[in-house]
Amino acid sequence: MRDAFSKTLVRLAQQDHNILLITGDHGYALFDEFRQKCPSQFINAGIAEQNMIGMASGLARTGFRPFVYGLSAFVPVRVLEQIKLDVAHDDLPVVLIGDGAGFVYSHLGTSHQSTEDIACTRPIPGLTVLSPADRFEMTACLERAYDSQSPVYLRMGKSDRGDIHQVELDFTKLSFPLNVLKSSYKALAFIATGSMVKAALEIAENRIDASVWSVPCIKPLDKLAIVDIAKQSHGIVVFEEHSIIGGLGSAVTEITSAEWPCKVLRIGVQDRFSEYCGTYEYLLTEHGLDINQMTSKISDFNFNRSDFN
């Protein structure tokens, strides 16, 4: 997925010389090709993320298309006020890229683990929030972000989970949940985003029968599509490598509670910090996001069991 990110950004920048890549002293190897092919369009703003957002907003006002890259613990979390006031308030076409979302930087501790970025960005007016699950979604998300004339936050989580799709996607349809596993009617619907789509697929294919939907665009989220999924199911399970407070699970329950009440199980990070540092897989286990624990949570949840296959 990171390779797709780099190649797509290079392609877009070669087509449009107004694109500028601004980084806060991160991503050097990732941007080797960009710096080689588009050297005059690369800016290292240093470890000064708040100034970096102000720089991007000023450049956007003069006709440039800034793509601002940082770790998601810093972009958007550290610079939330600047995103709100310098970028979103004036509806500037700045693309904010938060890499390493969730527990990717596992050994670096809480300061680098970002499990609240969706909750921080989703309420900001006019800010689109994207969360691709594989290289095809990444390419489509970047193309949508470039096509947009408004601010965008793109969340990049674990990049080596494997492909979800087999063909290129139409970026104009990303607001709809993308069906990735469905065969006729299912009693359960799995709705997932980012790294958790692959986990939802594994559970649905090997353990609990369910349709699976990927959500690369968390905001705006198509209400009618979510209601349609709720109508066709007796329960929804939402998977995200993010806090259960304010993320995709919250967005789904906000829609269903108002439009078509149904049981929704939110699988994500509970209201706590990581207790220990460790590998990425270790932290998934500590927070109950490994396949076995997630399967148990679904099996134990009070859905109407008579509706299951």
C-alpha positions in Angstrom: 0.0 0.0 0.0 2.8 2.4 0.8 4.3 1.7 -2.7 1.0 2.5 -4.3 0.9 5.7 -2.3 4.3 6.8 -3.5 3.8 5.9 -7.1 0.4 7.5 -7.3 1.7 10.7 -5.7 4.6 10.8 -8.1 2.2 10.3 -11.1 -0.1 13.1 -9.9 2.8 15.5 -9.2 4.3 14.9 -12.7 0.9 15.7 -14.2 0.4 18.8 -12.0 3.5 20.9 -11.0 1.4 22.8 -8.5 1.4 19.7 -6.3 3.8 20.1 -3.4 4.8 17.3 -1.0 5.5 18.8 2.5 6.9 16.5 5.2 7.8 17.1 8.8 11.2 15.4 8.7 9.6 11.9 7.9 9.3 9.4 5.1 12.7 9.7 3.5 12.9 6.3 1.9 9.2 6.4 1.0 9.8 9.6 -1.0 13.1 8.7 -2.8 11.3 8.4 -6.1 9.4 11.6 -5.5 12.5 13.6 -4.7 14.3 12.1 -7.7 11.5 12.9 -10.2 10.0 16.0 -8.7 12.8 17.6 -6.7 11.4 21.2 -6.9 8.1 20.0 -5.5 9.4 18.5 -2.3 9.7 20.5 1.0 11.0 19.3 4.3 9.5 21.6 6.9 11.5 20.0 9.7 10.2 19.0 13.1 7.7 21.9 13.2 4.3 20.4 12.4 2.2 23.4 13.4 4.2 25.7 11.2 4.0 23.1 8.4 0.2 23.3 8.4 0.4 27.1 8.3 2.8 26.9 5.4 0.5 24.5 3.5 -2.5 26.8 4.0 -0.5 29.8 2.7 0.7 27.8 -0.4 -2.9 26.6 -1.1 -4.1 30.2 -1.1 -1.6 31.0 -3.9 -2.7 28.1 -6.1 -0.5 25.3 -5.0 -1.9 21.8 -4.0 -0.1 20.8 -0.8 0.1 17.2 0.3 1.2 17.3 3.9 2.8 14.1 5.3 3.5 13.1 8.9 2.9 10.4 11.4 -0.8 10.2 12.3 0.1 10.9 16.0 1.3 14.3 14.8 -0.8 14.9 11.7 -3.6 15.4 12.5 -3.5 15.0 16.3 -0.7 17.5 17.2 -1.8 20.0 14.7 -5.6 19.8 15.1 -6.1 23.5 15.8 -4.1 24.5 12.7 -6.1 22.1 10.6 -9.4 23.5 11.9 -8.6 27.2 11.6 -5.9 27.5 9.0 -7.2 24.9 6.5 -10.8 23.7 7.1 -12.3 27.1 8.2 -11.4 28.5 4.8 -12.0 25.3 2.8 -8.5 25.1 1.4 -7.6 22.1 -0.9 -4.9 20.7 1.4 -4.4 16.9 1.7 -3.2 15.8 5.1 -1.6 12.3 5.2 -1.3 10.6 8.6 1.0 7.5 8.3 1.3 4.8 10.9 -2.3 5.1 12.2 -3.3 2.7 15.0 -0.5 0.6 16.5 2.0 0.5 13.6 4.7 2.3 15.6 4.2 -0.2 18.4 7.6 -0.1 20.0 7.6 3.7 20.3 4.8 3.8 22.8 1.7 5.9 23.3 3.3 9.1 21.9 3.4 7.4 18.5 0.3 5.2 18.6 -2.6 7.0 17.0 -6.0 5.5 17.9 -8.0 8.8 18.1 -7.3 10.5 14.8 -10.7 9.7 13.2 -12.5 11.0 16.3 -10.4 14.2 16.1 -11.0 14.9 12.4 -14.5 13.6 11.8 -16.3 16.6 13.5 -14.3 19.3 11.7 -16.7 20.9 9.1 -15.9 20.2 5.5 -13.0 17.8 6.2 -13.2 14.6 4.2 -11.7 11.5 6.1 -10.3 8.6 4.1 -9.0 5.3 5.4 -7.8 2.9 2.6 -7.4 -0.8 3.2 -5.2 -1.9 0.4 -3.2 -0.6 -2.6 -6.3 -0.3 -4.8 -8.2 1.8 -2.2 -5.0 3.9 -1.6 -4.7 4.8 -5.3 -8.4 5.7 -5.5 -8.3 7.6 -2.2 -5.3 9.7 -3.4 -7.0 10.4 -6.7 -10.2 11.5 -4.9 -8.1 13.7 -2.6 -6.5 15.4 -5.5 -9.8 15.8 -7.4 -11.3 17.4 -4.3 -11.2 21.2 -3.9 -11.7 20.9 -0.2 -9.5 19.7 2.7 -8.9 15.9 3.1 -7.4 13.8 5.8 -6.0 10.4 4.6 -5.3 7.8 7.3 -2.7 5.2 6.4 -2.4 2.2 8.8 -0.7 -1.1 8.5 0.4 -1.4 4.9 1.2 -5.1 4.5 -2.1 -6.7 5.2 -2.5 -7.8 1.6 -5.0 -7.0 -1.2 -8.7 -6.7 -0.5 -9.7 -6.0 -4.1 -8.5 -7.4 -7.4 -9.1 -4.5 -9.7 -8.7 -0.7 -9.8 -11.5 1.2 -8.1 -13.6 4.2 -9.2 -12.6 7.0 -6.8 -16.0 8.7 -7.3 -17.7 5.8 -5.6 -15.6 5.7 -2.4 -18.4 7.3 -0.2 -20.3 4.0 -0.5 -19.2 1.0 1.6 -17.5 -1.4 -0.9 -18.8 -4.9 -0.8 -15.9 -7.3 -0.7 -17.6 -10.6 0.4 -21.2 -11.3 -0.1 -23.2 -14.3 -1.3 -27.0 -13.6 -1.1 -28.5 -12.8 2.3 -26.4 -12.9 5.5 -27.6 -12.5 9.0 -24.5 -10.6 9.9 -22.8 -7.7 8.2 -19.2 -6.9 8.9 -18.3 -3.2 8.2 -14.5 -2.5 8.5 -11.9 0.1 7.5 -8.2 0.2 7.0 -6.1 -2.7 8.4 -9.2 -4.4 9.9 -10.8 -5.2 6.6 -8.4 -8.1 6.1 -9.2 -9.4 9.5 -13.0 -9.1 8.9 -12.6 -11.1 5.7 -10.6 -13.8 7.5 -13.3 -14.2 10.1 -16.1 -14.2 7.6 -14.4 -16.7 5.3 -13.3 -19.2 8.0 -15.2 -18.7 11.2 -18.5 -16.7 11.2 -20.7 -16.4 8.1 -21.2 -12.7 7.2 -21.1 -10.2 4.4 -18.0 -7.9 4.5 -18.0 -4.2 3.6 -14.9 -2.0 3.3 -15.2 1.7 4.2 -12.4 3.7 2.6 -14.3 7.0 3.0 -15.4 7.5 6.6 -16.6 11.0 6.0 -18.8 11.6 4.1 -20.4 8.2 4.8 -23.4 7.3 2.7 -26.4 7.1 5.0 -28.6 5.3 2.6 -26.0 2.6 2.0 -25.6 2.0 5.8 -29.3 1.8 6.2 -29.6 -0.7 3.4 -27.0 -2.9 5.0 -28.8 -2.7 8.3 -32.1 -3.6 6.7 -30.6 -6.7 5.1 -29.0 -7.9 8.3 -29.9 -8.8 11.9 -26.7 -7.3 13.2 -23.7 -5.3 12.2 -20.1 -5.7 13.5 -17.8 -2.7 12.9 -14.0 -3.3 12.9 -11.5 -0.6 13.2 -7.9 -0.1 14.6 -9.1 3.0 16.4 -10.9 3.9 19.6 -14.5 2.7 19.7 -15.3 6.3 20.7 -15.8 8.6 17.8 -14.6 6.4 15.0 -16.3 4.4 12.2 -18.3 2.4 14.8 -19.7 5.6 16.2 -20.6 6.9 12.7 -22.5 3.7 11.9 -24.4 3.7 15.2 -25.3 7.4 14.7 -26.9 6.5 11.4 -28.6 3.3 12.4 -30.0 4.7 15.7 -31.7 7.5 13.7 -32.7 5.7 10.6 -33.0 1.9 11.1 -32.2 0.7 14.7 -30.3 -2.5 14.8 -27.7 -4.2 17.0 -24.2 -2.9 16.3 -21.1 -4.4 17.9 -18.1 -2.0 17.8 -14.8 -3.8 17.7 -11.9 -1.5 18.3 -9.7 0.0 21.0 -11.4 0.3 24.4 -11.1 3.5 26.5 -7.5 3.0 27.6 -3.8 3.4 26.6 -1.5 0.5 25.8 -0.1 -1.1 28.9 3.1 -2.3 27.3 5.2 -1.7 24.2 5.9 -4.5 21.9 5.4 -5.8 18.3 2.4 -4.8 16.3 0.9 -8.2 16.6 1.4 -8.1 20.4 -0.5 -4.9 20.7 -3.4 -6.2 18.6 -3.6 -9.1 21.1 -3.3 -6.8 24.1 -6.2 -4.7 22.9 -8.4 -7.7 21.8 -8.0 -7.2 18.1 -6.5 -10.5 17.1 -8.6 -13.0 15.2 -9.4 -15.3 18.1 -10.5 -12.6 20.5 -12.6 -10.8 17.9 -14.3 -14.0 16.9 -15.1 -14.6 20.5 -16.6 -11.1 20.9 -18.8 -11.7 18.0 -19.9 -15.1 19.1 -20.7 -13.9 22.6 -22.6 -10.8 21.6 -26.3 -10.9 22.1 -27.4 -11.1 18.5 -30.5 -13.2 17.7 -28.8 -16.6 17.3 -31.7 -18.2 15.5 -30.9 -15.9 12.5 -27.4 -17.3 12.0 -26.7 -19.9 9.3 
